[in-house]
Amino acid sequence: MSKEYLDFYEYVKHNKLGSVFKDESLKKYCTLKIGGKCYILYKPNSIGSLIKAYKFILTNKLDYIVIGNGSNLLISDEYHSKIFICLKNLNKIMLNETTLVLETGVMGNIISKKMSDLSLSGLEFLAGIPGTIGGMIYMNAGAWGKQVSDVLESITYLDEFGKVCEMKNIKIKGFSYRKSPFMKRHVIILSCTINLKYDITSINIYNNYLEKKKLTQPLNTYNAGSTFKNPPNNSAWKLIKDTVGNISVEDALVSTVHANFLINKKNATFNDMKTLITTIQDEVLKKHHILLEPEWVIIE
Ligand SMILES: Cc1cc2nc3c(=O)[nH]c(=O)nc-3n(C[C@H](O)[C@H](O)[C@H](O)COP(=O)(O)OP(=O)(O)OC[C@H]3O[C@@H](n4cnc5c(N)ncnc54)[C@H](O)[C@@H]3O)c2cc1C
Protein backbone atom coordinates (compact mmCIF):
# COMPACT_ATOMS: atom_id res chain seq x y z
CA MET A 1 0.00 0.00 0.00
CA SER A 2 1.43 3.39 -0.95
CA LYS A 3 2.47 5.93 1.66
CA GLU A 4 -0.45 8.34 1.05
CA TYR A 5 -3.00 5.65 1.92
CA LEU A 6 -1.09 4.70 5.08
CA ASP A 7 -0.97 8.41 5.95
CA PHE A 8 -4.76 8.55 5.54
CA TYR A 9 -5.13 5.59 7.90
CA GLU A 10 -2.93 7.33 10.51
CA TYR A 11 -4.71 10.67 9.97
CA VAL A 12 -8.13 9.14 10.73
CA LYS A 13 -6.78 7.29 13.80
CA HIS A 14 -4.87 10.26 15.17
CA ASN A 15 -7.77 12.71 14.75
CA LYS A 16 -10.41 10.18 15.91
CA LEU A 17 -12.47 10.63 12.73
CA GLY A 18 -14.12 7.20 12.97
CA SER A 19 -13.13 3.55 12.54
CA VAL A 20 -10.59 2.57 9.95
CA PHE A 21 -9.33 -0.85 8.82
CA LYS A 22 -6.50 -2.02 6.55
CA ASP A 23 -6.86 -4.93 4.08
CA GLU A 24 -10.51 -5.31 4.99
CA SER A 25 -12.68 -7.94 3.29
CA LEU A 26 -15.60 -6.29 1.47
CA LYS A 27 -17.80 -9.38 1.83
CA LYS A 28 -18.89 -8.07 5.23
CA TYR A 29 -20.09 -4.81 3.72
CA CYS A 30 -22.49 -6.06 1.07
CA THR A 31 -25.63 -8.18 1.20
CA LEU A 32 -24.50 -10.51 -1.65
CA LYS A 33 -21.41 -11.52 0.41
CA ILE A 34 -19.15 -11.41 -2.63
CA GLY A 35 -16.00 -9.28 -2.92
CA GLY A 36 -12.25 -9.05 -2.38
CA LYS A 37 -10.29 -6.96 0.09
CA CYS A 38 -9.60 -3.23 -0.07
CA TYR A 39 -6.63 -1.09 0.99
CA ILE A 40 -8.67 0.77 3.56
CA LEU A 41 -12.21 0.74 4.84
CA TYR A 42 -13.24 3.93 6.62
CA LYS A 43 -16.41 4.50 8.67
CA PRO A 44 -16.80 8.17 9.68
CA ASN A 45 -18.28 8.85 13.12
CA SER A 46 -19.83 12.22 12.20
CA ILE A 47 -20.43 14.43 9.19
CA GLY A 48 -17.75 16.82 10.52
CA SER A 49 -15.22 13.93 10.59
CA LEU A 50 -16.20 12.88 7.08
CA ILE A 51 -15.64 16.42 5.79
CA LYS A 52 -12.10 16.48 7.29
CA ALA A 53 -11.25 13.01 5.98
CA TYR A 54 -12.64 13.84 2.53
CA LYS A 55 -10.45 16.98 2.36
CA PHE A 56 -7.41 14.74 3.05
CA ILE A 57 -8.55 12.35 0.30
CA LEU A 58 -9.01 15.19 -2.22
CA THR A 59 -5.77 16.97 -1.35
CA ASN A 60 -3.77 13.76 -1.71
CA LYS A 61 -5.75 12.62 -4.78
CA LEU A 62 -6.59 9.24 -3.22
CA ASP A 63 -8.96 6.87 -4.96
CA TYR A 64 -12.19 6.20 -3.07
CA ILE A 65 -15.71 4.86 -3.34
CA VAL A 66 -18.70 5.53 -1.10
CA ILE A 67 -20.99 2.74 0.07
CA GLY A 68 -24.08 2.56 2.26
CA ASN A 69 -25.39 -0.87 3.26
CA GLY A 70 -24.01 -2.55 0.11
CA SER A 71 -27.48 -3.83 -0.77
CA ASN A 72 -27.23 -3.06 -4.49
CA LEU A 73 -23.58 -3.94 -5.07
CA LEU A 74 -21.72 -6.69 -6.91
CA ILE A 75 -18.05 -6.31 -5.94
CA SER A 76 -15.22 -8.09 -7.77
CA ASP A 77 -12.96 -10.57 -5.96
CA GLU A 78 -9.88 -8.52 -6.92
CA TYR A 79 -7.82 -6.52 -4.43
CA HIS A 80 -9.25 -2.96 -4.50
CA SER A 81 -6.45 -0.40 -4.26
CA LYS A 82 -8.64 2.34 -2.84
CA ILE A 83 -10.52 3.60 0.19
CA PHE A 84 -14.07 2.35 0.72
CA ILE A 85 -16.02 4.91 2.76
CA CYS A 86 -18.95 3.19 4.49
CA LEU A 87 -21.50 5.73 5.78
CA LYS A 88 -23.67 3.47 7.93
CA ASN A 89 -22.63 5.16 11.19
CA LEU A 90 -23.95 8.56 10.09
CA ASN A 91 -27.43 7.74 11.25
CA LYS A 92 -28.91 10.66 13.18
CA ILE A 93 -32.66 11.23 12.88
CA MET A 94 -34.26 14.62 13.60
CA LEU A 95 -38.04 14.94 13.62
CA ASN A 96 -39.84 18.26 14.04
CA GLU A 97 -43.62 17.72 13.81
CA THR A 98 -43.95 16.36 10.23
CA THR A 99 -40.51 17.41 8.96
CA LEU A 100 -37.89 14.68 9.02
CA VAL A 101 -34.16 15.26 8.60
CA LEU A 102 -32.07 12.13 8.09
CA GLU A 103 -28.34 11.63 7.96
CA THR A 104 -27.22 9.55 5.01
CA GLY A 105 -26.64 6.25 6.87
CA VAL A 106 -30.17 5.90 8.31
CA MET A 107 -31.67 2.62 7.06
CA GLY A 108 -34.73 3.08 4.81
CA ASN A 109 -36.60 0.03 6.13
CA ILE A 110 -36.09 1.11 9.77
CA ILE A 111 -37.15 4.75 9.33
CA SER A 112 -40.16 3.62 7.31
CA LYS A 113 -41.37 1.49 10.25
CA LYS A 114 -40.53 4.18 12.84
CA MET A 115 -42.54 6.86 11.01
CA SER A 116 -45.51 4.55 10.37
CA ASP A 117 -45.57 3.69 14.09
CA LEU A 118 -45.98 7.44 14.71
CA SER A 119 -48.77 7.68 12.08
CA LEU A 120 -46.47 9.76 9.88
CA SER A 121 -47.09 8.80 6.28
CA GLY A 122 -44.88 9.02 3.18
CA LEU A 123 -42.15 6.41 3.58
CA GLU A 124 -44.25 3.21 3.78
CA PHE A 125 -43.03 2.08 0.35
CA LEU A 126 -39.53 1.59 1.79
CA ALA A 127 -40.80 -1.31 3.95
CA GLY A 128 -38.31 -4.17 3.77
CA ILE A 129 -35.73 -2.36 1.57
CA PRO A 130 -32.38 -2.80 3.35
CA GLY A 131 -30.55 0.28 2.03
CA THR A 132 -29.35 3.51 3.63
CA ILE A 133 -31.24 6.66 2.71
CA GLY A 134 -28.06 7.97 0.98
CA GLY A 135 -27.87 4.82 -1.17
CA MET A 136 -31.59 5.11 -1.85
CA ILE A 137 -31.20 8.70 -3.05
CA TYR A 138 -28.24 7.72 -5.26
CA MET A 139 -30.20 4.77 -6.75
CA ASN A 140 -33.58 6.56 -6.61
CA ALA A 141 -34.90 3.40 -4.97
CA GLY A 142 -38.59 2.65 -5.14
CA ALA A 143 -41.42 0.18 -4.87
CA TRP A 144 -45.17 -0.02 -5.39
CA GLY A 145 -45.13 2.83 -7.94
CA LYS A 146 -43.29 5.28 -5.68
CA GLN A 147 -39.67 6.38 -5.64
CA VAL A 148 -37.48 8.24 -3.18
CA SER A 149 -37.33 11.41 -5.29
CA ASP A 150 -41.14 11.77 -4.87
CA VAL A 151 -40.77 12.48 -1.15
CA LEU A 152 -37.54 14.48 -0.89
CA GLU A 153 -37.66 18.20 -0.07
CA SER A 154 -33.92 18.80 -0.16
CA ILE A 155 -30.58 17.01 -0.10
CA THR A 156 -27.20 18.10 1.21
CA TYR A 157 -24.03 16.66 -0.29
CA LEU A 158 -20.28 17.15 -0.45
CA ASP A 159 -19.30 18.14 -3.95
CA GLU A 160 -16.16 17.13 -5.88
CA PHE A 161 -14.19 19.94 -4.14
CA GLY A 162 -15.26 19.10 -0.58
CA LYS A 163 -17.86 21.90 -0.36
CA VAL A 164 -21.21 21.26 1.39
CA CYS A 165 -24.02 21.98 -1.11
CA GLU A 166 -27.80 21.85 -0.98
CA MET A 167 -30.13 20.60 -3.71
CA LYS A 168 -33.77 21.77 -3.71
CA ASN A 169 -36.59 21.38 -6.27
CA ILE A 170 -35.82 17.67 -6.49
CA LYS A 171 -38.64 17.00 -8.98
CA ILE A 172 -36.87 18.91 -11.73
CA LYS A 173 -33.34 17.76 -10.94
CA GLY A 174 -32.97 14.71 -13.21
CA PHE A 175 -34.39 11.86 -11.10
CA SER A 176 -36.22 9.09 -12.96
CA TYR A 177 -36.72 5.30 -12.71
CA ARG A 178 -33.62 4.08 -10.76
CA LYS A 179 -31.69 7.14 -11.92
CA SER A 180 -30.38 10.15 -10.00
CA PRO A 181 -28.27 13.11 -11.03
CA PHE A 182 -25.58 11.86 -8.60
CA MET A 183 -24.77 8.93 -10.93
CA LYS A 184 -22.96 11.36 -13.24
CA ARG A 185 -20.90 12.90 -10.42
CA HIS A 186 -18.44 11.86 -7.73
CA VAL A 187 -20.11 13.40 -4.68
CA ILE A 188 -21.10 12.22 -1.20
CA ILE A 189 -24.73 12.55 -0.11
CA LEU A 190 -24.82 13.75 3.52
CA SER A 191 -28.45 14.19 4.55
CA CYS A 192 -31.97 14.89 3.35
CA THR A 193 -35.21 16.53 4.41
CA ILE A 194 -38.57 14.83 3.91
CA ASN A 195 -42.06 16.20 4.63
CA LEU A 196 -44.51 13.63 5.96
CA LYS A 197 -48.27 13.77 6.52
CA TYR A 198 -50.22 12.69 9.55
CA ASP A 199 -52.22 9.55 8.67
CA ILE A 200 -53.49 7.05 11.22
CA THR A 201 -53.57 4.28 8.58
CA SER A 202 -49.85 4.56 7.82
CA ILE A 203 -48.94 1.43 9.81
CA ASN A 204 -51.53 -0.62 7.88
CA ILE A 205 -50.05 0.54 4.58
CA TYR A 206 -46.55 -0.30 5.86
CA ASN A 207 -47.60 -3.79 7.05
CA ASN A 208 -49.35 -4.50 3.77
CA TYR A 209 -46.23 -3.60 1.72
CA LEU A 210 -43.95 -5.62 4.01
CA GLU A 211 -46.19 -8.70 3.84
CA LYS A 212 -46.32 -8.51 0.03
CA LYS A 213 -42.52 -8.20 -0.09
CA LYS A 214 -42.04 -11.21 2.20
CA LEU A 215 -44.32 -13.30 0.00
CA THR A 216 -42.76 -12.33 -3.32
CA GLN A 217 -39.03 -11.86 -2.62
CA PRO A 218 -36.33 -14.19 -1.20
CA LEU A 219 -35.52 -11.83 1.66
CA ASN A 220 -33.56 -14.35 3.77
CA THR A 221 -30.88 -15.09 1.19
CA TYR A 222 -27.63 -13.43 0.10
CA ASN A 223 -28.95 -11.15 -2.65
CA ALA A 224 -28.84 -7.51 -3.75
CA GLY A 225 -32.45 -6.89 -4.74
CA SER A 226 -33.55 -6.77 -8.35
CA THR A 227 -30.60 -7.49 -10.63
CA PHE A 228 -32.00 -5.87 -13.78
CA LYS A 229 -34.17 -2.82 -14.37
CA ASN A 230 -37.62 -3.49 -15.76
CA PRO A 231 -37.67 -2.66 -19.49
CA PRO A 232 -40.49 -0.26 -20.51
CA ASN A 233 -43.90 -2.00 -20.32
CA ASN A 234 -42.31 -5.32 -19.31
CA SER A 235 -40.99 -7.13 -16.23
CA ALA A 236 -37.44 -8.42 -15.98
CA TRP A 237 -38.56 -11.36 -13.82
CA LYS A 238 -41.12 -12.52 -16.42
CA LEU A 239 -38.56 -12.36 -19.23
CA ILE A 240 -36.00 -14.30 -17.16
CA LYS A 241 -38.50 -16.93 -16.02
CA ASP A 242 -39.77 -17.42 -19.56
CA THR A 243 -36.29 -17.57 -21.11
CA VAL A 244 -33.87 -19.35 -18.77
CA GLY A 245 -35.93 -20.43 -15.75
CA ASN A 246 -33.97 -21.22 -12.60
CA ILE A 247 -30.52 -21.62 -14.08
CA SER A 248 -27.33 -21.43 -12.01
CA VAL A 249 -23.60 -20.98 -12.38
CA GLU A 250 -21.93 -22.78 -9.46
CA ASP A 251 -23.38 -21.09 -6.32
CA ALA A 252 -24.89 -18.17 -8.26
CA LEU A 253 -28.58 -18.88 -8.88
CA VAL A 254 -31.79 -17.42 -10.21
CA SER A 255 -34.19 -17.35 -7.23
CA THR A 256 -37.19 -19.65 -7.43
CA VAL A 257 -39.23 -17.05 -5.50
CA HIS A 258 -38.45 -14.05 -7.78
CA ALA A 259 -36.53 -14.61 -11.02
CA ASN A 260 -35.04 -11.08 -11.05
CA PHE A 261 -33.28 -11.84 -7.75
CA LEU A 262 -29.93 -13.56 -8.32
CA ILE A 263 -28.70 -15.27 -5.17
CA ASN A 264 -25.35 -16.27 -3.76
CA LYS A 265 -26.17 -19.70 -2.29
CA LYS A 266 -22.93 -19.75 -0.29
CA ASN A 267 -19.61 -19.46 -2.10
CA ALA A 268 -20.45 -17.80 -5.42
CA THR A 269 -17.59 -15.77 -6.88
CA PHE A 270 -17.78 -12.50 -8.78
CA ASN A 271 -17.13 -14.41 -12.02
CA ASP A 272 -19.94 -16.92 -11.31
CA MET A 273 -22.37 -14.04 -10.82
CA LYS A 274 -21.08 -12.12 -13.87
CA THR A 275 -21.41 -15.26 -16.02
CA LEU A 276 -24.97 -15.77 -14.78
CA ILE A 277 -25.80 -12.13 -15.59
CA THR A 278 -24.35 -12.24 -19.12
CA THR A 279 -25.96 -15.63 -19.86
CA ILE A 280 -29.37 -14.22 -18.89
CA GLN A 281 -28.77 -11.06 -20.96
CA ASP A 282 -27.66 -13.08 -24.04
CA GLU A 283 -30.58 -15.51 -23.86
CA VAL A 284 -33.24 -12.82 -23.26
CA LEU A 285 -31.80 -10.77 -26.13
CA LYS A 286 -31.92 -13.79 -28.46
CA LYS A 287 -35.47 -14.75 -27.56
CA HIS A 288 -37.16 -11.39 -26.88
CA HIS A 289 -34.83 -8.85 -28.57
CA ILE A 290 -34.61 -6.92 -25.28
CA LEU A 291 -31.31 -6.08 -23.61
CA LEU A 292 -31.73 -6.25 -19.84
CA GLU A 293 -29.85 -3.42 -18.15
CA PRO A 294 -28.37 -4.23 -14.71
CA GLU A 295 -29.76 -2.25 -11.79
CA TRP A 296 -26.90 -3.48 -9.57
CA VAL A 297 -23.84 -1.28 -9.28
CA ILE A 298 -20.94 -3.47 -10.39
CA ILE A 299 -17.56 -2.59 -8.86
CA GLU A 300 -14.87 -4.25 -11.01
C1 LIG B 1 -33.75 -7.90 -0.08
C2 LIG B 1 -33.60 -6.65 -0.90
C3 LIG B 1 -34.73 -5.97 -1.35
C4 LIG B 1 -34.59 -4.81 -2.13
N1 LIG B 1 -35.72 -4.20 -2.57
C5 LIG B 1 -35.61 -3.06 -3.30
C6 LIG B 1 -36.78 -2.37 -3.77
O1 LIG B 1 -37.91 -2.77 -3.51
N2 LIG B 1 -36.60 -1.25 -4.50
C7 LIG B 1 -35.35 -0.76 -4.79
O2 LIG B 1 -35.25 0.29 -5.46
N3 LIG B 1 -34.23 -1.39 -4.37
C8 LIG B 1 -34.33 -2.52 -3.64
N4 LIG B 1 -33.20 -3.15 -3.21
C9 LIG B 1 -31.87 -2.64 -3.60
C10 LIG B 1 -31.21 -1.67 -2.59
O3 LIG B 1 -31.65 -1.87 -1.28
C11 LIG B 1 -31.41 -0.21 -2.99
O4 LIG B 1 -30.87 0.05 -4.28
C12 LIG B 1 -30.77 0.78 -2.01
O5 LIG B 1 -31.07 2.06 -2.48
C13 LIG B 1 -29.26 0.67 -1.91
O6 LIG B 1 -28.83 1.38 -0.75
P1 LIG B 1 -27.43 1.04 -0.06
O7 LIG B 1 -27.24 1.95 1.10
O8 LIG B 1 -27.32 -0.40 0.24
O9 LIG B 1 -26.41 1.45 -1.21
P2 LIG B 1 -25.14 0.65 -1.71
O10 LIG B 1 -25.57 -0.64 -2.32
O11 LIG B 1 -24.12 0.61 -0.64
O12 LIG B 1 -24.64 1.61 -2.89
C14 LIG B 1 -25.39 1.75 -4.07
C15 LIG B 1 -24.81 2.91 -4.88
O13 LIG B 1 -25.05 4.12 -4.18
C16 LIG B 1 -23.82 4.84 -3.96
N5 LIG B 1 -23.95 5.49 -2.65
C17 LIG B 1 -24.36 4.90 -1.51
N6 LIG B 1 -24.44 5.82 -0.52
C18 LIG B 1 -24.03 7.00 -1.06
C19 LIG B 1 -23.87 8.32 -0.55
N7 LIG B 1 -24.15 8.64 0.72
N8 LIG B 1 -23.41 9.28 -1.40
C20 LIG B 1 -23.13 9.01 -2.70
N9 LIG B 1 -23.27 7.77 -3.23
C21 LIG B 1 -23.72 6.79 -2.42
C22 LIG B 1 -22.73 3.78 -4.00
O14 LIG B 1 -21.48 4.33 -4.40
C23 LIG B 1 -23.29 2.83 -5.07
O15 LIG B 1 -22.98 3.34 -6.36
C24 LIG B 1 -33.30 -4.32 -2.44
C25 LIG B 1 -32.17 -4.98 -1.95
C26 LIG B 1 -32.31 -6.14 -1.20
C27 LIG B 1 -31.07 -6.83 -0.68
Ligand as a Chemical Component Dictionary entry (heavy atoms), coordinates in Angstrom:
data_LIG
# 
_chem_comp.id                   LIG 
_chem_comp.type                 NON-POLYMER 
_chem_comp.pdbx_formal_charge   0 
_chem_comp.three_letter_code    LIG 
# 
loop_
_chem_comp_atom.comp_id 
_chem_comp_atom.atom_id 
_chem_comp_atom.alt_atom_id 
_chem_comp_atom.type_symbol 
_chem_comp_atom.charge 
_chem_comp_atom.model_Cartn_x 
_chem_comp_atom.model_Cartn_y 
_chem_comp_atom.model_Cartn_z 
_chem_comp_atom.pdbx_ordinal 
LIG C1  C1  C 0 -33.754 -7.905 -0.081 1  
LIG C2  C2  C 0 -33.602 -6.647 -0.896 2  
LIG C3  C3  C 0 -34.727 -5.975 -1.351 3  
LIG C4  C4  C 0 -34.591 -4.814 -2.130 4  
LIG N1  N1  N 0 -35.723 -4.197 -2.571 5  
LIG C5  C5  C 0 -35.609 -3.055 -3.301 6  
LIG C6  C6  C 0 -36.779 -2.371 -3.766 7  
LIG O1  O1  O 0 -37.908 -2.772 -3.510 8  
LIG N2  N2  N 0 -36.598 -1.252 -4.501 9  
LIG C7  C7  C 0 -35.347 -0.757 -4.794 10 
LIG O2  O2  O 0 -35.253 0.295  -5.462 11 
LIG N3  N3  N 0 -34.231 -1.387 -4.372 12 
LIG C8  C8  C 0 -34.325 -2.519 -3.639 13 
LIG N4  N4  N 0 -33.196 -3.154 -3.206 14 
LIG C9  C9  C 0 -31.871 -2.638 -3.598 15 
LIG C10 C10 C 0 -31.208 -1.666 -2.589 16 
LIG O3  O3  O 0 -31.650 -1.868 -1.285 17 
LIG C11 C11 C 0 -31.412 -0.211 -2.993 18 
LIG O4  O4  O 0 -30.867 0.055  -4.279 19 
LIG C12 C12 C 0 -30.768 0.784  -2.013 20 
LIG O5  O5  O 0 -31.074 2.064  -2.480 21 
LIG C13 C13 C 0 -29.255 0.673  -1.912 22 
LIG O6  O6  O 0 -28.830 1.376  -0.751 23 
LIG P1  P1  P 0 -27.432 1.040  -0.059 24 
LIG O7  O7  O 0 -27.241 1.946  1.096  25 
LIG O8  O8  O 0 -27.324 -0.403 0.240  26 
LIG O9  O9  O 0 -26.412 1.455  -1.211 27 
LIG P2  P2  P 0 -25.136 0.650  -1.713 28 
LIG O10 O10 O 0 -25.567 -0.636 -2.317 29 
LIG O11 O11 O 0 -24.116 0.608  -0.641 30 
LIG O12 O12 O 0 -24.637 1.612  -2.886 31 
LIG C14 C14 C 0 -25.386 1.747  -4.071 32 
LIG C15 C15 C 0 -24.808 2.914  -4.879 33 
LIG O13 O13 O 0 -25.046 4.120  -4.177 34 
LIG C16 C16 C 0 -23.819 4.839  -3.959 35 
LIG N5  N5  N 0 -23.951 5.486  -2.654 36 
LIG C17 C17 C 0 -24.365 4.899  -1.506 37 
LIG N6  N6  N 0 -24.438 5.819  -0.518 38 
LIG C18 C18 C 0 -24.027 6.997  -1.059 39 
LIG C19 C19 C 0 -23.866 8.321  -0.548 40 
LIG N7  N7  N 0 -24.153 8.639  0.720  41 
LIG N8  N8  N 0 -23.414 9.283  -1.396 42 
LIG C20 C20 C 0 -23.126 9.009  -2.695 43 
LIG N9  N9  N 0 -23.272 7.773  -3.230 44 
LIG C21 C21 C 0 -23.717 6.787  -2.423 45 
LIG C22 C22 C 0 -22.734 3.777  -4.005 46 
LIG O14 O14 O 0 -21.480 4.325  -4.405 47 
LIG C23 C23 C 0 -23.286 2.834  -5.067 48 
LIG O15 O15 O 0 -22.978 3.339  -6.357 49 
LIG C24 C24 C 0 -33.302 -4.315 -2.440 50 
LIG C25 C25 C 0 -32.167 -4.984 -1.951 51 
LIG C26 C26 C 0 -32.309 -6.139 -1.202 52 
LIG C27 C27 C 0 -31.067 -6.833 -0.677 53 
# 
loop_
_chem_comp_bond.comp_id 
_chem_comp_bond.atom_id_1 
_chem_comp_bond.atom_id_2 
_chem_comp_bond.value_order 
_chem_comp_bond.pdbx_ordinal 
LIG C1  C2  SING 1  
LIG C2  C3  SING 2  
LIG C2  C26 DOUB 3  
LIG C3  C4  DOUB 4  
LIG C4  N1  SING 5  
LIG C4  C24 SING 6  
LIG N1  C5  DOUB 7  
LIG C5  C6  SING 8  
LIG C5  C8  SING 9  
LIG C6  O1  DOUB 10 
LIG C6  N2  SING 11 
LIG N2  C7  SING 12 
LIG C7  O2  DOUB 13 
LIG C7  N3  SING 14 
LIG N3  C8  DOUB 15 
LIG C8  N4  SING 16 
LIG N4  C9  SING 17 
LIG N4  C24 SING 18 
LIG C9  C10 SING 19 
LIG C10 O3  SING 20 
LIG C10 C11 SING 21 
LIG C11 O4  SING 22 
LIG C11 C12 SING 23 
LIG C12 O5  SING 24 
LIG C12 C13 SING 25 
LIG C13 O6  SING 26 
LIG O6  P1  SING 27 
LIG P1  O7  DOUB 28 
LIG P1  O8  SING 29 
LIG P1  O9  SING 30 
LIG O9  P2  SING 31 
LIG P2  O10 DOUB 32 
LIG P2  O11 SING 33 
LIG P2  O12 SING 34 
LIG O12 C14 SING 35 
LIG C14 C15 SING 36 
LIG C15 O13 SING 37 
LIG C15 C23 SING 38 
LIG O13 C16 SING 39 
LIG C16 N5  SING 40 
LIG C16 C22 SING 41 
LIG N5  C17 SING 42 
LIG N5  C21 SING 43 
LIG C17 N6  DOUB 44 
LIG N6  C18 SING 45 
LIG C18 C19 SING 46 
LIG C18 C21 DOUB 47 
LIG C19 N7  SING 48 
LIG C19 N8  DOUB 49 
LIG N8  C20 SING 50 
LIG C20 N9  DOUB 51 
LIG N9  C21 SING 52 
LIG C22 O14 SING 53 
LIG C22 C23 SING 54 
LIG C23 O15 SING 55 
LIG C24 C25 DOUB 56 
LIG C25 C26 SING 57 
LIG C26 C27 SING 58 
# 
